[in-house]
């Protein structure tokens, strides 16, 4: 994440770039909305520039906001052989597999 932030450092977006991004995204955008997006994106980049000024040399990277470890359990097979019971629910009678209606032509 830090690498990505360093790449866009000192970046600003103009109206032409917003229009180009919307064209690449196949999103139709009006001029007023594009101007608002330009302003919003530039404020986000300014905030990222502020973050880049922080000294994070002694900070460990965060892998999760919940620093918990999962409890391990022993793997056990608890299901029974219920294949025949499941196949009884098939809409059509077949003893080898579950038959469903065709959905793709």
C-alpha distances in whole Angstrom, upper triangle without the diagonal:
4,5,5,6,9,10,11,13,17,16,19,20,24,26,27,23,23,26,25,22,24,26,24,23,27,27,30,29,32,32,32,28,27,28,26,23,23,23,21,18,19,19,15,14,17,15,11,14,15,12,11,15,14,15,13,14,16,14,13,10,10,11,13,15,18,19,22,23,25,29,30,33,36,36,39,41,42,43,46,48,48,48,51,50,47,49,52,49,49,51,53,55,53,53,50,47,46,47,46,46,45,42,41,44
4,5,5,6,9,10,11,15,15,18,20,24,27,27,24,24,27,26,23,26,28,26,25,29,29,32,31,33,33,32,30,28,28,27,24,23,23,21,18,19,18,15,14,15,14,10,11,13,10,8,12,11,12,10,12,14,12,12,10,11,13,16,17,20,20,24,25,27,31,33,36,39,39,42,44,45,46,50,51,51,51,55,54,51,53,56,53,53,54,56,58,57,57,54,51,50,51,49,50,49,46,45,48
4,5,5,6,9,10,14,14,18,20,23,26,26,22,23,26,24,22,25,27,24,24,28,28,31,30,33,32,33,30,28,28,27,24,23,24,22,19,19,20,17,14,16,16,12,13,15,12,10,14,14,14,13,14,16,15,15,12,14,15,18,20,23,23,26,28,30,33,34,38,40,40,43,45,46,47,51,52,52,52,55,55,51,53,56,54,53,55,57,58,57,57,54,51,50,51,49,50,48,45,44,47
4,5,5,7,9,13,12,15,16,20,23,23,19,19,23,21,18,21,23,21,21,24,25,27,27,29,29,29,26,24,25,24,21,20,21,19,16,16,17,14,12,15,14,10,12,14,12,11,14,15,16,15,17,19,17,17,14,16,16,19,20,24,24,27,29,30,34,35,38,41,40,43,45,46,47,50,51,51,51,54,54,50,52,55,52,51,53,55,57,55,56,53,50,49,49,47,48,46,43,42,44
4,5,6,6,10,10,13,15,19,22,22,19,19,23,22,19,22,24,22,22,26,26,28,27,29,28,28,25,23,23,22,19,18,19,17,14,14,14,11,9,11,11,7,8,11,9,7,11,12,14,13,15,18,16,17,14,16,17,19,20,24,24,28,29,31,35,37,40,42,42,46,47,48,49,52,53,54,53,57,56,53,54,57,54,54,55,57,59,58,58,56,52,51,52,50,50,49,46,45,47
4,6,5,9,10,14,16,20,23,23,20,21,24,23,21,24,26,24,24,28,28,30,29,31,30,30,28,25,25,25,22,20,21,19,16,15,16,14,11,12,13,9,9,11,10,7,10,12,13,13,14,18,17,18,16,18,19,22,23,26,27,30,32,34,37,39,42,45,45,48,49,51,52,55,56,56,56,59,59,56,57,60,57,57,58,60,62,61,61,58,55,54,55,53,53,51,48,47,50
4,6,9,9,12,14,18,21,20,17,18,22,20,18,21,23,21,22,25,26,28,27,29,28,28,26,24,24,24,21,19,20,19,15,15,16,14,11,13,14,11,11,14,13,10,14,16,17,17,18,21,20,21,18,20,21,24,25,28,29,32,33,35,39,40,43,46,45,49,50,51,52,55,56,56,55,59,58,55,56,59,57,56,57,59,61,60,60,57,54,53,54,51,52,50,47,45,47
4,6,5,9,11,14,17,18,14,15,19,17,16,19,21,19,20,23,23,25,24,26,25,25,23,20,20,20,17,15,16,15,12,11,13,11,8,10,11,8,9,12,12,10,13,16,18,18,20,23,22,22,20,21,22,24,25,29,30,33,35,36,40,42,45,47,47,50,51,52,53,56,57,57,56,59,59,55,57,59,57,56,57,59,61,60,61,58,55,53,54,51,51,50,46,45,47
4,5,9,12,15,19,19,17,18,21,20,19,22,24,23,23,27,26,28,26,28,26,26,25,22,21,21,19,16,17,16,13,11,13,11,7,9,10,7,6,10,10,8,10,13,15,16,18,21,20,22,20,21,23,25,26,29,30,34,36,38,41,43,46,49,49,52,53,55,55,59,60,60,59,62,62,58,60,62,60,59,60,62,64,63,64,61,58,56,57,55,55,53,50,49,51
4,7,10,13,17,18,15,17,20,20,19,22,24,23,24,27,26,28,26,27,25,25,24,21,20,20,18,15,15,15,13,10,12,12,8,8,11,9,7,11,12,10,12,15,18,19,21,24,24,25,24,25,27,29,29,33,34,37,39,41,45,47,50,52,52,55,57,58,59,62,63,63,62,65,65,61,63,65,62,62,62,65,67,66,67,64,61,59,60,57,57,55,52,50,53
4,7,10,14,14,12,13,17,16,15,18,20,19,20,23,23,24,22,23,21,22,20,17,17,17,15,12,13,13,10,8,11,10,7,9,11,10,9,13,14,13,15,18,20,21,23,27,25,27,25,26,27,29,29,33,34,37,39,41,45,46,49,52,52,55,56,57,57,60,61,61,60,63,63,59,60,63,60,59,60,62,64,63,64,62,58,57,57,54,54,52,49,47,49
4,7,10,11,9,11,14,14,14,16,18,18,19,22,21,22,19,20,18,18,17,14,13,14,12,9,10,11,8,6,9,10,7,9,12,11,11,14,16,15,17,20,23,24,27,30,28,29,27,28,29,31,31,34,36,39,41,43,47,48,51,54,53,56,57,58,58,62,62,62,61,64,63,60,61,63,60,59,60,62,65,64,65,62,59,57,57,54,54,52,48,47,49
4,7,8,6,7,10,11,10,13,15,15,16,19,17,18,16,17,15,15,14,11,10,12,9,6,8,10,7,6,10,10,9,11,14,14,14,17,18,18,20,23,26,27,29,32,31,32,29,29,30,31,31,35,37,40,42,43,47,49,51,54,53,56,57,58,58,61,61,61,60,63,62,58,59,61,58,57,58,60,63,62,63,61,57,55,55,52,52,50,46,45,46
4,5,5,6,9,10,11,13,14,16,17,19,17,17,15,15,12,13,13,9,9,11,10,6,9,11,9,9,12,13,12,14,17,17,17,20,22,22,24,27,30,30,33,36,34,35,33,33,34,35,35,39,41,44,46,47,51,52,55,57,57,59,60,61,60,63,64,63,62,65,64,60,61,63,60,59,59,61,64,64,65,63,59,57,57,54,53,51,47,46,47
4,5,5,6,9,10,11,12,14,15,16,15,14,11,11,9,10,10,7,6,9,9,6,9,12,11,11,14,15,15,17,19,20,20,23,25,25,27,30,33,33,36,39,37,38,35,35,36,36,36,40,42,45,47,48,52,53,56,58,57,60,60,61,60,63,63,62,61,64,63,59,60,62,59,58,58,60,63,62,64,62,58,56,55,52,51,49,45,44,45
4,6,5,6,9,10,11,12,14,15,14,14,12,13,11,13,13,9,10,13,12,9,13,15,13,13,17,18,17,19,22,22,22,25,26,26,28,31,34,35,37,40,38,39,36,36,37,38,38,41,43,46,48,49,52,54,56,59,57,60,60,61,60,63,63,62,61,64,63,59,60,62,59,57,57,59,62,62,63,61,57,55,55,52,50,48,44,43,44
4,5,5,6,9,10,10,12,14,14,14,12,14,12,14,13,10,11,13,11,9,12,13,11,12,15,15,14,17,19,19,19,23,23,23,26,28,31,31,34,37,35,35,32,33,33,34,34,38,40,43,44,45,49,50,53,55,54,56,57,58,57,60,60,59,58,61,60,56,57,60,56,55,55,57,60,59,61,58,55,53,52,50,49,46,43,41,42
4,5,5,6,9,10,11,12,11,11,9,11,10,12,10,6,8,10,7,6,10,11,9,11,14,14,14,17,19,18,20,23,23,24,26,29,31,32,34,37,35,35,32,32,32,33,33,36,39,41,43,44,47,49,51,54,53,55,55,56,55,58,58,57,56,59,58,54,55,57,54,53,53,55,58,57,59,57,53,51,51,47,46,44,41,39,41
4,5,5,6,9,10,10,9,9,8,9,9,11,10,7,10,12,10,9,13,14,13,14,18,18,18,20,22,22,23,26,27,27,30,32,35,35,38,40,38,39,35,35,35,36,36,39,42,44,46,46,50,51,53,56,54,57,56,57,56,59,59,58,57,59,58,55,55,57,54,53,52,54,57,57,59,56,53,51,50,47,46,43,40,38,39
4,5,5,6,9,10,10,11,10,13,12,15,14,10,13,15,12,12,16,16,14,16,19,19,18,21,23,22,23,27,27,27,30,32,35,34,37,40,37,37,34,34,34,35,36,39,41,43,45,45,49,50,52,54,53,55,55,56,55,58,58,57,56,58,57,54,54,57,53,52,52,54,57,56,57,55,52,50,49,46,45,42,39,37,38
4,5,5,6,9,9,10,10,13,13,15,13,10,13,14,11,11,15,14,12,14,17,16,16,19,21,20,22,25,25,25,28,30,32,32,34,37,35,34,31,31,31,31,32,35,37,40,41,42,45,46,48,51,49,52,52,53,52,55,55,54,52,55,54,51,51,54,51,49,49,51,54,53,55,52,49,47,46,43,42,40,37,35,36
4,5,5,6,5,7,7,10,11,13,11,9,12,13,11,12,15,15,13,16,19,18,18,21,23,22,24,27,27,27,30,32,35,34,37,39,37,37,33,33,32,33,33,36,39,41,42,43,46,47,49,51,50,52,52,52,51,54,54,53,52,54,53,50,50,52,49,48,47,49,52,52,54,51,48,46,45,42,41,38,35,33,35
4,5,5,6,7,9,12,13,16,14,12,15,17,14,15,18,18,17,19,22,21,21,24,26,25,27,30,30,30,33,35,38,37,39,42,40,39,36,35,35,35,36,39,41,43,45,45,48,49,51,53,51,53,53,54,53,55,55,54,52,55,54,50,51,53,50,48,47,49,52,52,54,51,48,46,45,42,40,38,34,32,33
4,5,8,10,12,15,16,19,16,14,17,18,15,16,20,19,17,19,22,21,21,24,25,24,26,29,29,28,32,34,36,35,37,40,37,37,33,33,32,33,34,37,39,41,42,42,46,46,48,50,48,51,50,51,50,53,52,51,50,52,52,48,49,51,48,46,46,48,51,50,51,49,46,44,43,40,39,36,33,31,32
4,5,9,11,14,16,18,15,13,17,17,14,16,19,18,16,19,21,20,20,24,25,23,26,29,28,28,32,33,35,34,37,39,36,36,32,31,30,31,32,34,37,39,40,40,43,44,46,48,46,48,48,48,47,50,50,49,47,50,49,45,46,48,45,43,43,45,48,47,49,47,43,41,41,38,36,34,30,29,30
4,7,9,13,15,18,15,14,18,18,16,17,21,20,19,22,24,23,23,27,28,27,29,32,31,32,35,37,39,38,41,43,40,39,36,35,34,34,35,37,40,42,43,43,46,47,48,50,48,50,49,50,49,51,51,49,48,50,49,46,46,48,45,43,43,44,48,47,49,47,43,41,40,37,35,33,29,28,29
4,6,10,13,14,12,11,15,15,13,15,18,17,17,20,22,21,22,25,26,26,28,30,30,31,34,36,38,38,40,42,40,39,36,34,34,34,34,37,39,41,43,42,46,47,48,51,49,51,50,51,49,52,52,50,49,51,50,46,47,49,45,44,43,46,49,49,50,48,45,43,41,38,37,35,31,29,31
4,7,10,12,10,10,14,14,13,15,18,18,18,21,23,22,23,26,27,27,30,32,32,33,36,38,41,40,43,45,42,42,39,37,37,37,37,40,42,44,46,46,49,50,52,54,52,54,54,54,53,55,55,53,52,54,53,49,50,51,48,47,46,48,51,51,53,51,48,45,44,41,39,37,33,32,33
4,7,8,6,6,10,11,10,12,15,15,15,18,20,20,21,24,25,25,27,30,30,31,34,36,39,38,41,44,41,41,38,37,37,36,36,39,42,44,46,46,49,51,53,55,54,55,55,55,54,57,57,55,54,56,55,51,52,54,50,49,48,51,54,54,56,54,50,48,47,44,42,40,36,35,36
4,6,5,6,9,10,11,12,14,15,16,18,20,21,22,24,26,27,28,30,31,33,35,37,40,40,43,46,43,43,40,39,39,39,38,41,44,47,49,49,52,54,56,58,57,59,58,59,57,60,60,59,57,60,58,55,55,57,53,52,51,54,57,57,59,57,54,51,50,47,45,43,39,38,39
4,5,5,6,9,10,10,12,14,15,16,19,20,21,23,25,26,27,29,30,31,34,36,39,39,43,45,43,43,40,39,40,40,39,42,45,48,50,50,54,56,58,60,59,61,61,61,60,63,63,62,61,63,61,58,59,60,57,56,55,57,61,61,63,61,57,55,53,50,48,47,43,42,43
4,5,5,6,9,10,11,12,14,16,17,19,20,22,23,25,26,28,29,31,33,35,38,39,42,44,42,42,39,39,39,39,38,41,44,46,49,49,53,55,57,60,59,61,61,61,60,63,63,62,61,63,61,58,59,60,57,56,55,58,61,61,63,61,58,55,54,51,49,48,44,43,44
4,5,5,6,9,10,10,12,14,15,16,18,20,21,23,24,26,27,29,31,33,36,36,39,41,39,39,36,35,36,35,35,38,41,43,45,46,49,51,53,56,55,57,57,57,56,59,59,58,57,59,58,54,55,57,53,53,52,55,58,58,60,58,54,52,51,47,46,44,41,40,41
4,5,5,6,9,10,10,12,14,15,16,18,20,21,22,24,26,27,29,31,34,35,38,40,38,38,35,34,35,35,34,38,40,43,45,46,49,51,53,56,55,57,57,57,57,60,60,59,58,60,59,55,56,58,54,53,53,55,59,59,60,58,55,52,51,48,47,45,41,40,42
4,5,5,6,9,10,11,13,14,15,17,19,20,21,23,25,26,28,30,33,34,37,40,37,38,36,35,36,36,35,39,41,44,46,47,51,53,55,58,57,59,59,60,59,62,63,62,61,63,62,58,59,61,58,57,56,59,62,62,64,62,58,56,55,52,50,49,45,44,46
4,5,5,6,9,10,11,12,14,15,17,19,20,22,23,25,26,28,32,32,36,38,35,36,34,33,34,33,32,36,38,41,44,45,48,50,52,55,55,57,57,57,57,60,61,59,59,61,60,56,58,59,56,55,55,57,61,61,62,60,57,54,54,50,49,48,44,43,45
4,5,5,6,8,10,10,12,14,15,16,18,20,21,22,25,26,30,30,33,35,33,34,31,30,31,31,30,33,36,39,41,42,45,47,50,52,52,54,54,55,54,57,58,57,56,59,57,54,55,57,53,53,53,55,58,58,59,57,54,51,51,48,47,45,42,41,43
4,6,5,6,9,10,11,12,14,15,17,19,20,21,23,25,29,29,32,35,33,34,31,31,32,32,31,35,37,40,42,44,47,49,52,54,54,56,56,57,57,60,61,59,59,61,60,57,58,60,57,56,56,58,61,61,62,60,56,54,54,51,50,48,44,43,45
4,6,5,6,9,10,11,13,14,15,17,19,20,22,24,27,28,32,34,32,33,31,30,32,32,31,34,37,40,42,43,47,49,52,55,54,57,57,58,58,61,62,61,60,63,62,58,60,61,58,57,57,60,63,63,64,62,58,56,56,53,52,50,47,46,48
4,5,5,6,9,10,11,13,14,16,17,19,21,22,26,26,30,32,29,30,28,27,28,28,27,31,33,36,39,40,43,46,48,51,51,53,54,54,54,57,58,57,57,60,58,55,56,58,55,54,55,57,60,60,61,59,55,53,53,50,49,48,44,44,46
4,5,5,6,9,10,11,12,14,15,17,19,21,24,24,28,30,28,28,26,25,26,27,26,30,32,35,37,39,42,44,47,50,49,52,52,53,53,56,57,56,56,59,57,54,55,58,54,54,54,56,59,59,60,58,54,52,52,49,49,47,43,43,45
4,5,5,6,9,10,11,13,14,15,17,19,23,24,27,29,27,29,26,26,28,28,28,32,34,37,39,41,44,46,49,52,52,55,55,56,56,60,60,60,59,62,61,58,59,61,58,57,58,60,63,62,63,61,58,56,56,53,52,51,47,46,48
4,5,5,6,9,10,11,13,14,16,18,21,22,26,28,26,27,25,25,27,27,26,30,32,35,38,39,43,45,48,51,51,54,55,55,56,59,60,59,59,62,61,57,59,61,58,57,58,61,63,63,64,62,58,56,56,53,53,52,48,47,50
4,5,5,6,9,10,11,12,15,16,20,20,23,25,23,24,22,22,23,23,23,26,28,32,34,36,39,42,44,47,47,50,51,52,52,55,57,56,56,59,57,54,56,58,55,54,55,58,60,60,61,58,55,53,53,50,50,49,45,45,47
4,5,5,6,9,10,10,13,15,18,19,22,24,23,24,22,22,24,24,24,28,29,33,35,37,41,43,46,49,48,51,52,53,54,57,58,58,57,60,59,56,58,60,57,56,57,59,62,61,62,60,56,54,55,52,52,50,47,46,48
4,5,5,6,9,10,11,13,17,18,21,24,22,24,23,23,25,26,25,29,30,34,36,39,42,44,47,51,51,54,55,56,56,60,61,60,60,63,62,59,61,63,60,59,60,63,65,64,65,63,59,58,58,55,55,54,50,50,52
4,5,5,6,9,10,12,15,16,20,22,20,22,20,20,22,23,22,25,27,30,33,35,39,41,44,47,48,51,52,53,53,57,58,58,58,61,60,57,59,61,58,58,58,61,63,63,63,61,58,56,56,54,54,53,49,49,51
4,5,5,6,9,10,14,14,17,20,18,19,17,18,20,21,20,24,26,29,31,34,37,39,43,46,46,49,50,51,52,55,57,56,56,59,58,55,57,59,56,56,57,60,62,61,62,59,56,54,55,52,53,51,48,47,50
4,5,5,7,9,13,14,17,20,18,20,19,20,23,24,23,27,28,32,34,36,40,42,45,48,49,52,53,54,55,59,60,60,60,63,62,59,61,63,60,60,61,63,66,65,65,63,59,58,58,56,56,55,51,51,53
4,5,5,7,11,13,16,18,17,19,18,19,22,23,22,26,27,31,33,36,39,42,45,48,49,52,53,54,55,59,60,60,60,64,62,59,61,64,61,61,62,64,67,66,66,64,60,59,60,57,58,56,53,52,55
4,5,6,9,10,13,15,14,16,15,15,18,19,19,23,23,27,30,32,36,38,41,44,45,48,50,51,52,56,57,57,57,61,59,56,59,61,58,58,59,62,64,63,63,61,58,56,57,55,55,54,51,50,53
4,5,8,9,12,15,14,16,15,16,19,21,21,25,25,29,31,33,37,39,42,45,46,49,51,52,53,57,58,58,58,62,61,58,60,62,60,59,61,63,65,64,64,61,58,57,58,56,56,55,52,51,54
4,6,9,12,14,14,17,17,18,22,23,23,26,26,30,33,35,39,41,45,48,48,52,54,55,56,60,61,61,62,65,64,61,63,66,63,63,64,67,69,67,68,65,62,60,62,59,60,59,56,55,57
4,6,9,11,11,14,14,16,19,21,20,23,23,27,30,33,36,38,42,45,46,49,51,52,54,57,59,59,60,63,62,59,62,64,61,62,63,65,67,66,66,64,61,59,60,58,59,58,55,55,57
4,6,8,9,12,13,15,19,21,20,23,23,27,29,32,35,37,41,44,45,48,51,52,54,57,59,60,60,64,63,60,62,65,62,62,64,66,68,67,67,64,61,60,61,60,61,60,57,56,59
4,6,5,8,9,12,15,17,17,20,19,23,25,28,32,34,37,40,41,45,47,49,50,54,56,56,57,60,59,57,59,61,59,59,61,63,65,64,63,61,58,57,58,57,58,57,54,54,56
4,6,8,10,13,16,19,20,22,21,24,26,29,32,34,38,40,41,45,48,49,51,55,56,57,58,61,60,58,60,63,61,61,63,65,66,65,64,62,59,58,60,58,60,59,56,55,58
4,7,10,12,16,18,18,20,18,22,23,27,30,32,35,38,40,43,46,48,49,53,55,56,57,60,59,57,59,62,60,60,63,65,66,65,64,61,59,58,60,58,60,59,56,56,59
4,6,9,12,14,14,17,15,19,21,24,27,29,33,36,37,41,43,45,46,50,52,53,54,57,56,54,56,59,57,57,59,61,63,61,61,58,55,54,56,55,56,56,53,53,56
4,6,9,12,13,15,13,16,17,21,24,26,29,32,34,37,40,41,43,47,49,50,50,54,53,50,53,56,54,54,56,58,60,58,57,55,52,51,53,52,54,53,50,50,53
4,6,9,11,13,12,15,17,20,23,25,28,31,32,36,38,39,41,45,46,47,48,51,50,48,50,53,51,51,53,55,57,55,55,52,49,48,50,49,50,49,47,47,50
4,6,7,10,9,13,14,17,21,23,26,29,30,33,36,37,39,42,44,45,45,49,48,45,48,50,48,48,50,53,54,53,52,50,47,46,48,46,48,47,45,45,48
4,7,9,8,11,12,14,18,20,23,26,27,30,32,34,35,39,40,41,42,45,44,42,44,47,45,45,47,49,51,49,49,46,43,42,44,43,45,44,42,42,45
4,5,6,9,11,13,16,19,22,25,26,29,31,32,33,37,39,39,40,44,43,40,43,45,43,43,45,48,49,48,48,45,42,41,43,42,43,43,41,41,44
4,6,9,12,14,18,20,23,27,28,31,33,33,35,39,41,41,42,45,44,41,44,46,44,45,47,49,51,50,49,47,44,43,45,43,45,45,42,43,46
4,6,9,11,14,17,20,24,25,28,30,31,32,36,38,39,40,43,42,39,42,44,42,43,45,48,49,48,48,46,43,42,44,42,44,44,42,43,46
4,7,10,13,16,19,23,24,27,30,31,33,37,39,40,41,44,43,41,44,46,44,45,48,50,51,50,49,47,44,43,46,44,46,47,44,45,49
4,7,9,12,16,19,21,24,27,27,30,33,36,37,38,42,40,38,41,44,42,43,46,48,49,48,47,45,42,41,44,43,45,45,44,44,48
4,6,9,13,16,18,21,24,25,27,31,34,35,36,40,38,37,40,42,40,42,44,47,47,46,45,43,40,40,42,42,44,45,43,44,47
4,6,9,13,14,17,20,21,24,27,30,31,32,36,35,33,36,38,37,38,41,43,44,42,41,39,37,36,39,39,41,42,40,41,45
4,7,10,12,15,18,19,22,26,28,30,32,35,34,32,36,38,37,38,41,43,44,42,41,39,37,36,39,39,42,43,42,43,46
4,7,9,12,16,17,20,23,26,28,29,33,32,31,34,36,35,37,40,42,42,40,38,37,35,35,38,38,41,42,41,42,46
4,6,9,12,14,17,20,23,25,27,30,29,28,31,34,33,35,38,40,40,38,36,34,33,33,36,36,39,41,40,41,45
4,6,10,12,15,18,21,23,25,28,28,27,30,32,32,34,37,39,38,36,34,32,31,32,35,36,39,40,40,41,45
4,7,9,12,15,18,20,22,25,25,24,27,29,29,30,34,35,35,33,31,29,28,28,32,32,36,37,37,38,41
4,6,9,12,15,17,19,22,22,22,24,27,27,29,32,33,33,31,28,27,26,26,30,31,35,36,36,38,41
4,6,8,11,13,15,19,18,18,21,23,24,25,29,30,29,27,25,23,23,23,27,28,32,33,34,35,39
4,7,10,12,14,17,17,17,20,21,22,24,27,29,28,26,24,23,23,23,26,27,31,33,33,35,39
4,7,8,11,14,13,13,16,18,18,20,24,25,24,23,20,20,19,19,23,24,28,30,30,32,36
4,6,9,11,11,12,14,16,17,19,23,24,22,21,18,18,18,18,22,24,27,30,31,33,36
4,6,8,9,10,12,14,15,17,21,21,19,18,15,14,15,16,19,22,25,27,29,31,34
4,6,5,6,9,10,12,14,17,18,17,15,13,13,13,13,17,19,23,25,27,29,32
4,5,5,6,9,10,11,15,15,14,12,10,9,9,10,14,16,20,22,24,26,29
4,5,5,6,9,10,14,14,12,10,8,9,10,10,13,16,20,22,25,27,29
4,6,5,7,10,13,14,13,12,11,12,12,11,14,16,20,23,25,27,30
4,5,6,8,11,12,12,11,10,11,10,8,11,13,17,19,21,24,27
4,5,5,9,9,8,8,7,8,7,6,9,11,15,17,20,22,25
4,6,8,9,8,9,8,11,10,9,10,13,16,19,21,24,26
4,6,9,9,10,11,13,11,8,9,10,13,17,19,22,24
4,5,7,8,10,11,8,5,6,7,10,13,16,19,21
4,7,9,12,13,11,8,6,7,8,12,14,18,19
4,6,10,11,10,8,6,8,9,12,15,18,19
4,7,9,9,9,8,11,13,15,19,21,22
4,6,6,7,7,11,13,16,19,21,22
4,6,8,10,13,17,19,22,24,25
4,7,9,13,16,18,20,22,24
4,6,10,13,15,17,19,21
4,7,10,12,15,17,19
4,7,9,12,14,16
4,6,9,12,14
4,6,9,11
4,6,8
4,7
4
